[in-house]
């Protein structure tokens, strides 16, 4: 199996705090049948966060450590890109990462908002040849109140990634109801763990 959304690489965002925690998470993945995972470190733009070169070094160190620990798991590069006006520029310049160097881009909407420019930015991504995937929209307050928003985005060629734990109610009943609605209406294309630690997912 492949997990397309996690934060296992240590020290690059609000995910794993150190390599010890990363290895514990990796063992959980391997024990549950995962062979590959895409680490989607948060990319906030505006010079915030680690650079691409630093990330690539972190991925390399992580995979080397997995080999040393004899854990049958490969960590692939990616970013979870916070929706911004500069998202295309950040991708085109190489500052931000797609999912494993593909054309697929994991895009995170603001938790409590649905910006007026959302559709414009996603359309611009598509024009440039990218395939936007909306990260966990079931957790977005605007979409919880009005699921038609995500239906509209899908109708315009965008894809949806849901968190496994939304289905279980980890983020509350409203998120669980929204997740159930999306599943029952075939509005989910991918599932991901969004793992941040060995005991917490955020």
C-alpha positions in Angstrom: 0.0 0.0 0.0 0.9 3.6 -0.4 0.1 6.5 1.9 0.1 9.8 -0.1 -0.2 12.2 2.9 2.0 12.1 6.0 4.5 14.1 8.0 7.1 11.4 9.0 10.3 13.1 8.1 11.6 14.7 11.4 12.3 18.4 12.1 10.8 19.9 8.9 7.3 20.9 10.0 4.8 20.0 12.8 5.2 16.3 12.1 7.7 13.9 13.7 9.9 15.7 16.2 13.0 13.5 15.9 14.4 10.4 14.1 13.4 8.1 16.9 9.7 9.1 16.5 10.1 8.8 12.7 11.4 5.2 13.0 8.5 4.3 15.4 6.0 5.6 12.8 7.8 3.8 10.0 7.5 0.5 11.9 3.8 1.1 12.3 3.5 1.7 8.6 5.5 -1.4 7.7 3.6 -3.6 10.2 0.3 -2.5 8.5 1.4 -3.4 5.0 2.6 0.0 3.6 5.6 -0.2 1.3 5.8 3.5 0.2 4.7 6.7 1.7 4.8 10.3 0.4 6.0 12.7 3.1 4.0 15.9 2.5 5.8 18.5 4.6 3.8 21.7 5.0 4.7 24.4 2.5 3.4 27.8 3.6 5.1 30.0 1.0 6.6 33.5 1.6 9.9 32.0 2.6 8.5 30.0 5.5 9.6 26.5 6.2 12.6 24.5 5.0 14.1 24.8 1.5 13.8 22.2 -1.2 17.5 21.3 -0.8 17.1 20.8 3.0 14.0 18.7 2.4 15.9 16.5 -0.1 18.7 15.9 2.4 16.1 15.0 5.0 14.4 12.5 2.7 17.8 10.9 1.9 18.7 10.7 5.6 15.3 9.2 6.4 15.6 6.5 3.8 19.1 5.7 4.8 18.0 5.3 8.4 15.1 2.9 7.3 17.7 0.7 5.5 19.9 0.6 8.6 16.9 -0.3 10.7 15.9 -3.0 8.2 12.4 -1.5 7.7 10.8 -2.3 4.4 9.5 1.2 3.7 10.4 3.9 1.2 9.7 7.6 1.8 9.0 9.7 -1.3 9.2 13.5 -1.6 6.2 15.9 -1.5 4.6 19.0 0.0 1.2 19.9 1.3 0.9 23.3 -0.2 -1.2 25.9 1.6 -3.4 27.6 -0.9 -1.9 31.0 -1.8 -1.7 33.4 -4.7 2.0 32.3 -5.3 1.4 28.5 -5.4 2.0 28.2 -9.1 5.1 30.4 -8.9 6.5 28.3 -6.1 6.0 25.1 -8.0 7.4 26.5 -11.3 10.5 27.9 -9.5 11.1 24.5 -7.8 10.7 25.9 -4.3 7.6 23.7 -3.7 7.3 20.0 -4.4 4.6 18.0 -6.2 3.8 14.4 -5.1 6.9 12.3 -5.9 7.9 14.6 -8.8 4.6 14.0 -10.6 2.0 16.5 -11.8 -0.2 15.8 -8.8 -0.2 18.7 -6.2 -1.6 18.3 -2.7 -3.3 21.6 -1.8 -4.5 22.5 1.7 -7.4 25.0 2.1 -7.5 27.3 5.1 -9.2 25.4 7.9 -11.8 28.1 8.6 -12.2 29.8 5.3 -12.9 29.3 1.6 -11.0 32.2 -0.1 -12.7 33.9 -3.1 -9.7 33.1 -5.2 -9.8 29.3 -4.5 -11.2 28.3 -7.9 -9.0 30.7 -9.8 -5.8 29.3 -8.2 -6.8 25.7 -8.8 -7.7 26.5 -12.4 -4.3 28.2 -12.9 -2.7 25.0 -11.6 -4.6 23.0 -14.2 -3.7 25.4 -17.0 0.0 24.8 -16.1 -0.5 21.1 -16.4 -0.8 20.2 -12.7 -3.5 18.0 -11.1 -4.7 19.6 -7.9 -5.7 17.3 -5.0 -7.6 19.0 -2.2 -6.3 17.8 1.2 -8.9 16.7 3.7 -11.7 19.1 2.6 -14.1 17.3 5.1 -12.3 19.4 7.8 -12.8 22.8 6.2 -15.5 24.8 8.0 -17.0 26.3 4.9 -17.3 22.9 3.2 -18.8 21.4 6.3 -21.5 24.0 6.2 -21.9 23.8 2.4 -20.7 20.5 0.8 -21.8 21.9 -2.6 -18.5 23.8 -2.6 -16.5 20.6 -3.0 -18.9 19.2 -5.5 -18.3 22.3 -7.6 -14.5 21.9 -7.3 -14.7 18.2 -8.4 -16.9 19.1 -11.4 -14.0 21.4 -12.5 -11.5 18.7 -12.5 -10.0 18.8 -9.0 -9.5 15.7 -6.9 -10.1 15.0 -3.2 -8.0 13.3 -0.5 -9.8 12.3 2.7 -8.2 11.4 6.0 -8.9 7.9 7.3 -9.5 9.2 10.8 -12.2 11.6 9.6 -14.3 8.5 8.9 -13.7 7.3 12.5 -14.7 10.6 14.1 -11.3 11.6 15.4 -11.9 15.2 14.4 -15.4 15.4 15.7 -19.0 14.6 14.6 -19.3 17.4 12.1 -16.2 16.3 10.2 -17.3 12.7 10.4 -20.8 13.6 8.9 -19.1 15.5 6.1 -16.8 12.6 5.4 -19.7 10.2 5.3 -21.5 12.5 2.9 -18.5 12.7 0.6 -18.1 8.9 0.6 -21.7 8.1 0.0 -21.7 10.5 -3.0 -18.5 9.2 -4.5 -16.7 12.4 -3.9 -13.4 10.9 -2.6 -10.5 9.9 -4.9 -7.7 9.2 -2.3 -7.4 8.3 1.3 -4.4 9.3 3.5 -3.4 9.0 7.1 -2.1 12.6 7.6 0.1 11.0 10.2 2.1 13.6 12.3 3.4 11.5 15.1 3.3 8.0 16.7 0.3 9.1 18.8 -1.2 12.2 17.3 -2.6 13.1 13.9 -3.5 16.7 13.1 
